[in-house]
Amino acid sequence: MADERDAGSKVRMPPRMIDRRDFLGWTAVLGMGAAAANLPFSRPANAAPVRGGILKAGLQGGEATNSLDPALNLSQVMFHFCKQWGEFLVRIAPDGSLQNLIAQEIGASDDLKTWTIRVRDGIEFHNGKTVGAEDVAATLERHADEKSKSGALGVLRNIRTIKAQGKEVLVTLAEADSDFPYLMADYHLVIQPNGGKDDPNAGISAGPYKATINQPGVRHGGERFANYWQHDKAGYADQVEIIVINDAAARLAALQGGQVHMINNVEPKVVDLVRRLPGVTIENVAGRGYYPFNMFCDTAPFDNQDLRMALKLALDREEMLNKILRGYGSLGNDFPINAAYPLYSGDIEQRRFDPEKAAEHYRKSGHSGSILLRTSDVAFPGAVDAAQLYQQSAAKAGIKIDIKREPGDGYWSEVWNKKPFSLSYWGGRPTQDQMYSTGYLSTADWNDTRFKNPGFDNMLFAARGERDQDKRKAIYRDMAVLLRDEGGLIVPFFNEAVDAVASAKVGGYAKNKNGSLMDGYALSECWLQG
C-alpha cells in the first residue's frame, strides 16, 4: 500500500521548517549548540536480539486516574502498558492481516452469525493458571456487559450469547458480521483469568511481562514473564518501564539525556531538529489516526445543524494541516475514514474553508454570543495552537470562539466525552465497522459527538452482513456522507504517528501503520544493544 501521506485530498506542503526562535529554544532544551544540531547521524544496522537490561519509554497520555483494568483504557500510556502485560485473542499485523494469538482459529457459520473461537493449548497466565476457553468466554462476557463501562462495549453489543465448550468458545450474534474476528483485536479485550471478573485491576494476563509497577500518572513497569508462550519473539529486556511525561519538551530532554529510550508524540514543528540529534531516529508512520474537534449533537447550541455546519465551514483545513502537522498528515473531511481503510471512497467532495457560507449557516442557526472550545496539550501534539488557529479562521465568518486550556491530568476523564465541544484524538480501528461501532453508533459508550441517527445505525448493521464488497463499500460511502453532513464531528486532518527512538541503543524497531511505537509493542519486541 502506498504511503497514506499521499492518500485522499492533497495540498501542496511547505518545507518542514522551524523558525529561528523555536530552533534556538529547542536546542537549548536539548542541550545542543547550533553546530551540533547540524551533525548527521548514521543509524547502525540492527543485530540479533539481545536479552537483558531495562527498556524505558517516556510517554504522553498518562493520568492519576488511570487503572490497570483494560476495560477502562482511555489514553496512550495504558494502551501501551496493556500491550506489555496483556495477551489477546488476535492481533492486527503490520500489513493489516489478522494474526492469531490465544485464538488458534476463528471460524464462522454460513450466515456469519455463529462464530467459534478455538483456544490455543499451553498458554499460561502470570498466576500459573492455564488459559482456557472459560477465561476467554468470561472476558467477552465482562466487556459485553452493559454495566462494564468497557471501551469495547460498542463493538460487542451485537453479541447475543457466549458459551465455553471444551477448548472452544461459541459466540452467537444478533446480526451477521463478517468483521467479527477483527473486533477481537480491540485493545480493551485483554484475556484475563475468569475474564477479570474477580479483580480486573490485578494486571494479570499472559503477556511477555508481569506488571510489577503501577503508579498512575507517574510510571508503570513489568518484569519478564519466564513462561511467556512466545519467548522467542518478545520479552527481550529483563524489565520494561513507562514513565509518564506529558510535557513535550521534557520528553525530548529525557530521550536526549538517556533517561528513556523512546518517546511518543513528537511535535511536528520540531521533527527536523530532532532528526539531527546524534543517536536518535524519528519514526513516523501514516495510518488511520485523526485529531477531531467534537461537538455534542444533543447539547445546545450544537444541537442545531446549521450551527454545526457553520463551525465545519469556518475551519481552514489547509492552513491547519500546514501549520500544525507541517506535512505529517493529510486533509480530513469530517468523517473518520481515510485511504488506510480498504473500503474507503475517495470520491466524496472535500470540504473547504468557506467563511461566507459559514456566516450564512451561522445566521440561520439563530445563535449569538461566543462558543466555548476546550483544548489541552495532551489532546494531540499542537492542540492548543490548533484551537487558536481555529479561533482566527472562525472570526472571519463572524463566529467568536473562546478557548479554555484544560490541564493534562484529568483531560480524558473529565473533559473528553464529558464536555460539549473539545479537541481529541482517535487512533482509528482496523475496519470501518469497528470505527463506526466504537465511536458513532447511537448506543456506543464512546460516541463522543452524541451522533444518534437510526438511519446511520441501520446502514451499519446492513454493511456487517453484506458479502459483496462493492455493495458494502457503497453503504460505507453513504454513511460517511451522512456523518459528514449531519454529525458533530470536525476532522481537519489525519495524522502520522511521530515517535523518536534512541536507535543507537535500541534494536528491533520496525514501522507499524497500526499505531504509535509499533502499535504499542515496541517495549516488548525491541531490545537494548551495545
N, C-alpha and C positions, 0 to 999 in steps of 0.2 A: 504494500500500500504506500502511496506517495506521502510525503511529509504533510500532515494536516495543516501546517502553517500556510500552505498554498491552497487549502481547500475552501470551498464556499466563496463568499464575496471577497474580492481582493481590493486593496487600496495600495497606492504606491507608498512605501515606507521611507521615512527619512533615515539617514545614517543613525546607528545606535550610539548616540553621543551623550556625554555627561558634561555639564558646563563646568568652567574652571573653579567656581566657588564650591560646587559639590565635590569636584575631584579632590581639591585640597582638603576639604573636610573629611572625606572618607579615607584619604591616605593617612591623615593624622590619626583617625580612629584605628586604622590597621597597623600603625607604626611603620609606615612606608615613606621613604622620600620619593620625590618625583622621578629620580633616576631609577630607583628600584622598581617603581611601578611600571617601567617600560622594559624590564628584563623578560626575555622569552623563557618558556618552560617546556621541556620535552617530557611527555608522560612516559614512564617506563612501562614496558610490557608486563602483563600480569604473569606471575609464576604460578606453580601448582599451589593448591590450597594449603594454608599453614594453620595449625591449631595452636591456641594459646592467647593469652592477653585479655584485655578489656576493651571492647569496641564501643565507642560512645558517639551519640548523636545529640546535637543541640537543636531543639525543635520549637517552633512557634505553634500555639494551639493547645496549651495546657491551662487548666484552671483548678482552683482549690476545691471545686465541687465535683471533680471527676471521680468516677467509680470504676472498679475493675469489672463490674457486671457488663459483659459485652452488649447486652440489650440496650444499654444506655450510652453507648459510644456516640459522641457528638462531634468531637473535634479531632484534630490531626494527631495529637500526642497519644490518645487512647487507641486510635485507629492503628498507629504504628506499633504500639506496645502489644496489642492483642495479636498481631501477626508474629510476635516472638514466642509468646507462651501458648497461643491458641492453635488448634488444628481444625480444619474444615472438611466438609464432605467433598468439595471440589474447589478448584481454583481456576481463575482465568489466566491462561498462559500469555506470555508477551505477544504472541501472534494472534491472540483473540480466541484461540481454541479452548476447549474445556479439558482440564487435567483432573483426573480422579485422584482423590486423596483417601480419606476414610471410606468414601464410597468406592467400592471396587467396580461397580457397574450400576447404571441407572437406565431402566427401560420403561417403555410406555405401552399401554393398550392401544388398539387401533383408533379409538375415539379420543385419545390424548387426555383422558380423564382419570385414569388409574396409573399410577407410577410406582415402580418397585425399585427400592434402593437396597442393593446388596452390600453389607458391611464387610470390609476387609478384615481378615484374620490377623492376629498377632500385634495389634497396636495397643500400647499401654498408656494409661493416664499417669500423670505425675504422682498420684497417690498409690500406684501399684495395681489398680484395678484394670482389667482388660476392657477395651472399648467394645460395647455390644450394641445390638440393634435397639435394645430398650433405652440406651442412653441417647441414641440418635432420635428415636421417637419422642422421648421426653424433652429434648432440646427444641424440636419443632413445635411440640405442644406448648411449651412455655412461651416461645416467641409469638405464637399464633393466638395466644390468649388475649382477649380484649383488655384485660387488666394489666398486661405486662409492661406497657409503655415502651415496647421494643421498637427500635428504628426499622426493623424488618417487618413489622406488623402489616404495613400496607401491601407488601408483596405476598403475604401469606393468607390474606383474608379469603382467597379463593379456595382454601383447603376445607374440605368437609369432614374427613376422618383421617386419623393417623393410627396405625396399628403395627406393633412389633410382632414378628412371626419368625422364630428361629433366627437365622442370620440376616433376615430381610425386614425392611420397613415398607409397608404398603400405605400409600397416600392416595386418597381419592379427592378429586376436585369438583367443585360445583360447575365450573365451565372448563372446556378444553383449553389447554395451554401448552403449546409446543416449546415454549421457552422455560419450562419448569426447571430443568437441570441448572440453567444459568442463575436462577433465583437462589439456588442453594449456595452460590458463591458469595452471597451478601456478607459483608464483614461483621455483621452482628451475630451471625449464626455459628459462633464458636461451639464445637461439640464439648459438652461438659458432663461429668458424672451425674446421672439422673437428670440431665438437662440443665443443671444449675438450680434445680428447684429447692435443694437443701440449703445451699449457700452460693448464690450467683456471684458474689463478690470475693470468692475464695481464690480466684485466679488459677484454677486447676483445669487443665485440658491435656492435650497430648502433643503440644508443640515442642520445638527444639530447646526451649529454655523454660525453667521453672521460675515463676515470679517470686522474687525474694525482697524487692524494694518497692514500696508503694507509698509515695509521699505526694499526693495530688497537688498539682501546681508547682511542684519542686523537682522531683525526679522519680523515675521508675527503673527497675532493673531486674535482671534474671541471671541464673547460673545454668550452665549447660546441663540438659537432661540426658543422663548416661544411656537411658534406654529408648531414646528417640528412634522411631522406626525408619527414618531416612537419614541416619547419621552420616552417611557418605555424601549427602547433598546439602546439608545445612548444619548450623551449630558449630562453626569452626572456632570462634572465640570462646574462651573459658567463661566469660561474662559479657553481657551487654548492658548498656545503661543509656537511658534517655534523660537528658537534662532539659527542663523547661526554660526556654529563653525566648520570651515573647518579643523582645526588642530586636529590631533588625540589625542595628549596629553592634549590639552586644553579641549576637550570634556570629557575625563575621569575625569579631575580635576573638571570640572563643575558638573558632576554627583556626585562625591565623596563629593564635598563641598555643595551639596544641591541646587545649582542654577538651576538645571534641574532634572527631574525625570526619563528620559530615553534618550538614545543616540543610534545612528546607527553606523555601520561600525567600530566595534571594530577590531583592527588589530589582526590577529590570533596569532602573536608572543607574545602577552600579555594576551591572554584569560585566561590562567591558573592563572595568577597573579590576574586578575580582579575577578575571581571566589572566591578568598579569601577575597575580600572586604566585611566587615560587612554590611548587609542590601542590598546588590547588587546581582542580579542574571543575569547570562549570558543566553540570549535567542537566541539559534542558531537553524536554520531550513534549511533543504535541499529543493531545488526546481528546477526551470528552469533557474536560473540566471547564466551568464557566463561572463568572463573577456577576451575580444578578443584583438588581435593585428590586426588592419585594414589596408589593402593595397588597394589603388585605382587601379582597373584593367585597367582603361583607361588613366593612367598617368605614364609616364616614371620615373623610369625603371620598374615599377610594371606592365606595360602592356605586359611584356614578361612572358609567362607561365613558362619557365624554371627558371627564377629568382624567381617567386612566389613559385615554388616547392622547390627550394633551401632554401628559407627562412623558409618554413614549416619544412623541414627535419633538419634544423640547430637548432631547438628548443628542448631542453631536458625537455620534459613534466614531467617526473617522478621527476627530481630534482626540477623543479619549483613548482610542487604540494607539495612536501615535505617541501621545504624551505619557500615558500610564504604563502601557505594556511595551512601548518602544520596539514594536515589531515582533515581540514574543507572544503572538496570538493572532486571531483572525476575527473579523466582524461577527457580531451576533445579530439575531433578527427576532428577538422576543419570544423564542421557543427554545427548549433546552437540548436540541438535537443538532449535530453538525455532521460533516462528512466522515467522521470516525465511525459512524453507525452505518452498517451495510445497506439499510433500507431508507437512508436519508434521501430527501427530494431536494435537489439543488435548484429547482426552477421557481421557487417561491420568491416573489418580489422582495428585494431588500429594502427595509425601512430606512429612510434617510432623515436627517435633521431638517425640519421644516417649521421655523418659528411662526410663519403666518398661519399655517393650518393648526399649529398647536394653540395659537392665540384664539382661533375660531372655536375650537373644541372647548377651550377653557371658558370662553364666554357662554357657550351653550350649557356648560355644567352648572352655571349659576354660583360657583364658588368665589369667595373673596377672602382676602387675607393670606397669611403665609401658610406654608406646608412644612411640617417638621420631618426631616430626614435624619435618621440615626446612623452613625458610622463608627468605626474603630480601627486601630492599627491591625488588629487580629482578624478583621473581616476578610481581607486579602491584601497582598502587597500593593501599597499605593492607594488603599481605600479612602483615606482621608483626603488625599489630593483629588481622587475621582469625584468625591462628593462636592468639592469646591469647584471643579470644572463644570459639573452638572448645574450647580447653583448659577454659574455665569451664563451657560447656554440657555437655561430656563428663563433667566431675566430678559433675554432678547425676545421672548414670547410674552412678556408681562407676567410671568409666574414667579412669585417670591418663595424661595426655598430657604428655610432656616436649618442649620446643621447643628446637631448635637453630637459631640465627640464623646463616646462612651469608653469607660475603662476596659482593658482587655480581659481582666479577670471577671468572669460573670457574664461576658457578652453572649456566649452561646446558651447559657441557662436563663438569662434574664431579659435579653433583647431579641435575639433571633427566635422567630416563630412565636414571639410574645407581643412585639410592638408592631404597629400597622404599616410602617414604612422604614425599611432598613436595608443596609448592604449585607451581602452574604457571599458564600462560595458553595459550589457543588462540584464534586469530583466526577460527576457523571456515573453511569452504570453500564454494564456490559451490553444490554439490549434496550431498545426503545420501550418495550413493555415495562421493563423494570424501572426505567427512569420515570415514566409517566405514572406507574403504580405507586412508586415511593413518594413522589412529590406533587402530583396533580390530580390523582383520583380523588373524588369527593370525600371518601372516607379515610384517606391516608392521614396518619398522625403527623407526618412531616409535610403536609400540604401548607407550605409557608407563605402562600399567597391567598389562601382560603378560596381558591377557584373551585366552585362546585357546580358542575354542569352535567345534567343527566345525559345529554346527547354525546358529550365527550366520553363519559363513562361507558355508554353503550358501544361506541366505536372501539374503545379499548378492549372490551370483552370480545367483540366480534373479531378483532385482529388476532387475539390469542389463539383462536381455534381455526384460523384460516391457513390452509396448507399451501395455497397458491401465493407465491412470494410477490408477484406483481400486484395481485389484489390487496395483499397485506400492505405493501408499500403505498398503494393509493389511499388506504384507510389512514395510515400514519400521516400522509400528506394533509388530509382533511383535518386531522386532529391538530397538526401543527398550525394550520391557518386559523382554526377556531381559537386556539390558545393565544396565538399571536395577536389576534384582533380583539378578543373579549377578555383575556385573562389579566391578572395583576402582575405579570412578570415582565421586567425590562432586562434584556440581556444585551449589554453594549458590546461584549466580546467573549470569545472563548480563549482561555489562557493556556500557555505552556507551563508545565511544572518546571521550575527553575531551582535546582539544588546545587550545592557545592560540596565537593569531596576532596579530602586530603589524599589525592591519588598517589603521592609518593609513599604513603604509608598503608594504603588500603588496596587490597587486591580483590578481584572477582566482581567489580561493579559492572552491571550491564543495563543498558537503557530498557525501560519498560513503559509502553504507551498507556498502561492501565493506571498509572499514578505516580506520585512523588516517591523518590528514594526506592526505586524498583517495586512500586506498588506496595510499599511498606515492608518488603522482605530484605532490604539492604543489610540490616544489622545481623540477620541470621544467615545470610548467604554470602556475605563478604568476609574477608579475613584481614588480619594485620600482617604486613610483610616487612621484611627488612629490620 
